[in-house]
Amino acid sequence: MSGVTVVACGVHGCPHASASPDGSDDELRAAIRETPHGVLVRSGCLQGCSTETSSAGATVLVQPCDVHRRPSGPTLVVGPLHEQADVAECCAWLRAGAPAPAPAHLVAGVLAG
């Protein structure tokens, strides 16, 4: 793979993102900055932001792409990232260019596209 687009919730006070370890958002941003052809996109909540919903942590979408930003594989649903070890492993995988296969215990699903 040549690059990766990562979509993460950008909603202030999102209960899902808040359930992730402190500093995980900064760690994700740093990992994307260090990933060749990596792009981080902030979106609305990926899980339906509701203060009445409990969560185990943030979920991100990871789309492998070529150097021209064209998708080169399926979009992976990664998360929930509820432990510091999950965040660290996800970020290490992204820094390595998100090679296949992804860490199986982090992948919650694959989006058809």
Secondary structure as GFF3:
##gff-version 3
##sequence-region A 1 113
A	DSSP	beta_strand	3	9	.	.	.	ID=ss1
A	DSSP	alpha_helix	15	18	.	.	.	ID=ss2
A	DSSP	alpha_helix	24	33	.	.	.	ID=ss3
A	DSSP	beta_strand	38	43	.	.	.	ID=ss4
A	DSSP	beta_strand	58	65	.	.	.	ID=ss5
A	DSSP	beta_strand	75	81	.	.	.	ID=ss6
A	DSSP	alpha_helix	84	95	.	.	.	ID=ss7
A	DSSP	three_ten_helix	104	106	.	.	.	ID=ss8
A	DSSP	beta_strand	107	111	.	.	.	ID=ss9
###
